[in-house]
Amino acid sequence: MAQHDYNIANAGGATVRADINNVLAAVQSLNSGTGAPSSTVAGMLWLDTAGGLPYALKIRDGGNNHWLTIASVTDPGSDGNIETSATIKGTIDSSATLTNATFPAGHIVQTVNQTYHTTTVVSTYITSSTHIETEINITAGNKIFYNYTIPTRLFASGYNYGQYKYYVYHKVTSGGTYAPIISGKTQGSYYYDLAGNLPTDFYRDVNFNMQGVFTPSSGTQHFLNVYVEFIQGNSVSVGQATTNTQQVTLMEIQS
């Protein structure tokens, strides 16, 4: 650990040699010390050892006015690497590769977006999918946030009400069996008109939305889908208009 004013004064050979060695020692140790170097320039590095480990690696800003902390170094100099427990500050370039990095809890690790358009008419309880199967691969133990936006039309002619339910389903392999994440969410409720008559050819468009977070019990490969249970009315048309598109968003959340 050494610091220097980076000024080699005129002197005898032995004195100049010692002064140069002191400069090199300062460079070699990143100007380490419990206090800031007395002579600073923009871009200068300083390993602040005040208070002991972890040390703070700092850099002088472009205007040579402030010290900016860029890392917390727990074991400086032992292997040439910043340890996995170090705190890195600043912006990581998109080309950077993170090895053995751990994101803080609640951090969005990745996002999968998918859109789809089809018109599927449902007139009974269904056991097959009416929507796209969306895949996401995550680190075991992390959570998955899901958001479904699906345009739906209910045809309830001759009924005083019409209802259907949505379920979000999940499986861990492409050839596996789906299991529900949550119980059905009921949509639709249509009553007699003002004259007390049952509706005739009554349609209602609903922009259905369901979202939530769950933690898979195991596995890293996951598939999510939505199912419809028709309860009362004539039929449910999923993706009822050519201008409407089903949208699915899945996010991996660090646990």
N, C-alpha and C positions, 0 to 999 in steps of 0.2 A: 504494500500500500504506500503510495507516494504521490506527491503533487509538486508542481514546479511553476515558476512564473514564465517559462518558455523564453527566457532571455539569457543568452550565453555571453557573459561579460568578458571583456579583454582581461587576460591574466596570463600567468605562466602556464606552461604545458600541462603540468600535473593538475593544476586548479581547473583549467578548461576541460581536461579529460574527465575529472570528477563531476563537473557541472553537466557535461553531455550525458554521462551515465545516469545522473539524477533525472534529466529530461526523459531518457528512455525508460526509466523505471516508472515515471508518471504515465507515460503513454501505455506501457505494458499493463499497468493496473487500472486503466481507465480513470486516471486522476482520483483514485479512491481515497476516501478520508471521511472523518466525521463532520467536516465543514466543507463548504463549497470552495473550489479553487479561487485564488485571489485574482488571477488573470483569466478572462473568459473570452471566447469568440463564438459566433453562431455555428451550430453543429457540433459543439464540443460535448463529449461524453463525460459523465461523472458517476462513479459508483459510490452512492451515499451509504456509509457504514454506520451512521449514527444510530444508537440503540441496539446494535447487533443484528443478527439474522431475524427476518429476511432483509437483505440489503435492497436498496432502491436504485434501479438503473435510470439515470436521468439524461436528458439531452437539452442543450441550450437552444432556445427558439431562434427563428430567423432574424429577429431584431436584436438579439443578444440582450434581452431584457428579463427573461424568465427561464427557470428550469422546468422542463416538462417530464413528468414521470412516465416512463414507457413500459416498465416491467418491475415485478417483485422477484428478486433472485434469492432462492432459498439456499442454494449451495454453489456459490460463485467459484468458478475456476476448477472444480473437481473433475468434470468430464467435458467441459466445453459446451454444455447444453443448458438451456433454461429448464428447470425441473418441471414435471407434470403438475406440481402443486402451485406453480408460479401464477401470478395474476398478470395478464397482458392487457394493456390499455391501448385505445386507439382503434383505427379502422383496419381490418384485415382485407387485403386485396382479394378479388374473386379468384385469382390464379393460385392463391396459397393452398397448400395441402396441410390439413390438420391430422396428426397421428396421435392416437390415444388421448384425444381431447375430450373433455367432459363439459357439456353445456349445463348452465344452471337450470334448476328445476323450473318448469313452466315455459322454457324456451321452445319456440317452434323450430324443430329440426328440419322438416321438409313439408311441402304442400303438394297434393295431387288434385288437379282439377280435371273434370270430365264433363262434356256436354253430349246430349243425345236427343234425337227427336223420333218419336213414333206415336201412333195412336192405337192403344190397346183397350178394347172394350171388355169390361169385366161384368159378368152377370151372376156370379156365384163366388163362393170362397175358393181362392186359388192356392195351389201348392207349388206353382212354378213362377219364375220371376217375370215381372212386367217392366222392369227397368234394367238399365245396364249394370253389369257387375263391375265394381271398381276395386282395383287391387292397390295395396300399399305394403311396402316392406319396411319394417321398423326394427330398432334395437329391442331385444327382449326386455320386457318390464316397463317400456314406455307406454304412454297413453295415446289414444286415437280420438281426435275431434272429428265429428262428421256433421255435414250440413247438406240437406236435400231441399231443392226448390223444384217443385213439380206442378205444372198446370194440369188441372183436373176438372171434368165436367160431370155433374150428376144429373141423370134423367129420372124424374120422379113423377111421371104422368100417372094420375089416378090414386096417388098416395098423399096422405096428409103430412107425411114427412119422409125424408130419405136420408140414409146414413151409410157410411162406409168407414173402415178403419185402415190406417197405415201401420205397418210394423217395419222396423229396421232389423235386418238379419245379418249374421256374421258367420264366417267359417275360416279355418286356418289353412286349408289347402284347396287347390282348384278342383280336386275330385272329392272333397269332403262334404259333410252335411251341414246345412245352414241351421243356426240356432238363433232365437230372438235375443236381441240386446235389451229391448224394452217392450212392454206391453203395447197394444194398439192404441193409437191416437184417433179419436172419433172426429170425423168431419161431416158437415151437412146437417141441416135441421130445417124442414120446410113444412109449413102448416097450412090450414085452410085459408082461402083468400078472404077479403073483407066481407063478401056476401055469404060466407060460410060454405062455399063450394070447394070440392077437391080441385087441385090444380090440374090443368090439361096441357100436356106436352110442355111440362115445366122443366127448364134447364137452369142450372146455376153453375157458374164457373168459379172455381176456387184455386188460388195460387198457393198450393200446399207447401208448408215449410216445416221441417223437423231437424233439430240439431241437438247435439249432446256430446259427452265425453265418456269414454269407458276404457278400462285397462284390461287387455286380453290376459287370460290366465297363463297362456304359454304361446310359444311360436313367434316367428318373425315375419312370416308371409301371411297376409290377411286379405280377405275379400268381404266387401260389404254390399248389401242390396236392400231393396225395399219391396215389400209385399202388400197386397191390398185384400181386405176382407169386405165383401159386399154384404150389407145388413138389410136395408130396406129401400125399395124403389124399383126402378126398371133396369138400370145399368149405370156403370161408371166408365167414362171415357178418359183414359190417362194420356196426357199430351194431346188435348182435344183440338188445338188449332195449329195450323202449319207455321204460324209465326211464333209459337211458344216452344221453348226448348227446356228439357229437363237438365238441371245443373247439379253436379255433385262435387263437393269439396271435402277432401280428407287431409288432416294435418297430424303429423307426429309430434307429440308434446313430450319434452324431457321430464321424466319422473324424478 
